[in-house]
Amino acid sequence: MFIPSEMEQISLPLDNVKEKLEPMEPNQDYIDAFQLESELMDSPSLPNSTIYTDVNVVPEHEKGQLGHSILNLEGEIAGLKQKERLLDKKRREALNKILDIKGSIRVFCRVRPFLLSDRRRIHEPISIGLEKVVVKSVGIRKEYRYDKVFHQAATQEDVFVEVEPILRSALDGHNVCILAYGQTGTGKTFTMDGTNNQAGIIPRAIEELFRQASLDNSSITFSMSMLEVYMGNLRDLLAPKVASRTHEVAAKCLNIQTDPKGMVEVEGLTQVQIPDTAKAKWWYAKGRRARSTSWTNVNETSSRSHCLMRITISRHGDDSKAKAQVSKLWMVDLGGSERLLKTGATGQTLDEGRAINLSLSALGDVIAALRRKRGHVPYRNSKLTQILKDSLGKPLHEQKIKNFSSIEIHIAPSGS
Ligand SMILES: Nc1ncnc2c1ncn2[C@@H]1O[C@H](COP(=O)(O)OP(=O)(O)OP(=O)(O)O)[C@@H](O)[C@H]1O
């Protein structure tokens, strides 16, 4: 018969299970847990289905072991921090050595490509090597040597990669300086500022400084100042509008002071805190708008002054009471050196050109004296060199970018 035989088959295994369960003692832990759960469920203040377990309660027997592990980990962390400090010290020393070997003053040359606006196109006026530029003009052949030459096709990124190590050096506590110089219209402002699509050294440097500071263990803060040297006077580019309305008012307020340790300060110069890249770029754009520019034969918006931007870096160590270590990074877009006749300058523009040339010549003298390691360095000959005094020369670092355009009109026979 079909049904009884199936029932027999089912009942057999159940009998076996019963036999196996009977000899087992009831587990007291399960009984207690079950009672506790029933009590909690009966409690009027808690919803029926909710059971709470306190995960923070460490069983007594595990406490000692955990305390021991925590102590071990704390020891490991302290050891790693010490190791990191040691490696950071070694890294700084290595970077300093590299910069010293490369030279505390490095000069790069960037050759500007032809532009549609260039009136005259001269084929191969210059030939370019990795470290030299040969200028050929009617009956003249001159060779100039640099630490590196950027070809016309070099991008803003290519240029920035070369100056980047100097930013690390500034974060490490050195005063450093990046200068762009060359004739009017050769691309100094393009190299330092860039355009919206092709950011130059300054906006890139701002981003890089904040990036590196975020990776650093010490707390690093930045502030910014901007000024221009216009016709031998100083103008505060970040001053509130009232103070900067006339050149005279701002010029009177700014005084170059040197402390006994040789640190230079421009007294009265506005210094703003820059907590992040957005704020830094906002202030920088404000300063740029205040700069003096005018039209010349060779550049529609020619800079008629030297524009100096300073980022002051304050590094606070572990000891909050200790004095912060302060260093300066100057980024300078120099006014165009020019043969005044070629720029078609007259009147005020001619005077501006003369003033620019005078201070560039003073800067040239200072750099030549530093390179030749002369005892006397003529810093006092211009305001530009007085301001940069503590950031030019050893053991500090400086990088210069000479801008050449690839058309003859911009190439001065004396350029170097
Ligand atoms: N590498 C480059 N690639 C493309 N365009 C460039 C480059 N360098 C310069 N230019 C362009 O050439 C023109 C002149 O450049 P810029 O204003 O930077 O010259 P400058 O040397 O600062 O001149 P000035 O001394 O008169 O201020 C600008 O229109 C700029 O965009």
The ligand as an SDF file (V2000), in Angstrom:
LIG
                    3D

 31 33  0  0  0  0  0  0  0  0999 V2000
   54.9680   80.3280  -25.6450 N   0  0  0  0  0  0  0  0  0  0  0  0
   53.9470   81.0420  -26.1410 C   0  0  0  0  0  0  0  0  0  0  0  0
   52.9620   80.4190  -26.8140 N   0  0  0  0  0  0  0  0  0  0  0  0
   51.9150   81.1030  -27.3190 C   0  0  0  0  0  0  0  0  0  0  0  0
   51.7600   82.4400  -27.2070 N   0  0  0  0  0  0  0  0  0  0  0  0
   52.7080   83.1320  -26.5560 C   0  0  0  0  0  0  0  0  0  0  0  0
   53.8550   82.4700  -25.9930 C   0  0  0  0  0  0  0  0  0  0  0  0
   54.6300   83.3930  -25.4070 N   0  0  0  0  0  0  0  0  0  0  0  0
   53.9910   84.5710  -25.5960 C   0  0  0  0  0  0  0  0  0  0  0  0
   52.8570   84.4180  -26.2760 N   0  0  0  0  0  0  0  0  0  0  0  0
   51.9310   85.5090  -26.6720 C   0  0  0  0  0  0  0  0  0  0  0  0
   52.7450   86.6080  -27.1170 O   0  0  0  0  0  0  0  0  0  0  0  0
   52.1770   87.8340  -26.7270 C   0  0  0  0  0  0  0  0  0  0  0  0
   53.1860   88.6470  -25.9050 C   0  0  0  0  0  0  0  0  0  0  0  0
   53.5010   87.9260  -24.7520 O   0  0  0  0  0  0  0  0  0  0  0  0
   53.6460   88.6130  -23.3200 P   0  0  0  0  0  0  0  0  0  0  0  0
   52.6380   89.7000  -23.1150 O   0  0  0  0  0  0  0  0  0  0  0  0
   53.6870   87.5130  -22.3420 O   0  0  0  0  0  0  0  0  0  0  0  0
   55.0680   89.2950  -23.4960 O   0  0  0  0  0  0  0  0  0  0  0  0
   55.9230   90.0610  -22.3990 P   0  0  0  0  0  0  0  0  0  0  0  0
   57.3180   89.5860  -22.5880 O   0  0  0  0  0  0  0  0  0  0  0  0
   55.3200   89.9070  -21.0610 O   0  0  0  0  0  0  0  0  0  0  0  0
   55.8050   91.5650  -22.9070 O   0  0  0  0  0  0  0  0  0  0  0  0
   56.0120   92.9440  -22.0790 P   0  0  0  0  0  0  0  0  0  0  0  0
   57.4040   92.9960  -21.6030 O   0  0  0  0  0  0  0  0  0  0  0  0
   55.7440   94.0010  -23.1020 O   0  0  0  0  0  0  0  0  0  0  0  0
   55.0030   92.9160  -20.9860 O   0  0  0  0  0  0  0  0  0  0  0  0
   50.9180   87.5010  -25.9330 C   0  0  0  0  0  0  0  0  0  0  0  0
   49.8230   87.5840  -26.7910 O   0  0  0  0  0  0  0  0  0  0  0  0
   51.1370   86.0580  -25.5190 C   0  0  0  0  0  0  0  0  0  0  0  0
   49.9180   85.3550  -25.3360 O   0  0  0  0  0  0  0  0  0  0  0  0
  1  2  1  0
  2  3  1  0
  2  7  2  0
  3  4  2  0
  4  5  1  0
  5  6  2  0
  6  7  1  0
  6 10  1  0
  7  8  1  0
  8  9  2  0
  9 10  1  0
 10 11  1  0
 11 12  1  0
 11 30  1  0
 12 13  1  0
 13 14  1  0
 13 28  1  0
 14 15  1  0
 15 16  1  0
 16 17  2  0
 16 18  1  0
 16 19  1  0
 19 20  1  0
 20 21  2  0
 20 22  1  0
 20 23  1  0
 23 24  1  0
 24 25  2  0
 24 26  1  0
 24 27  1  0
 28 29  1  0
 28 30  1  0
 30 31  1  0
M  END
$$$$
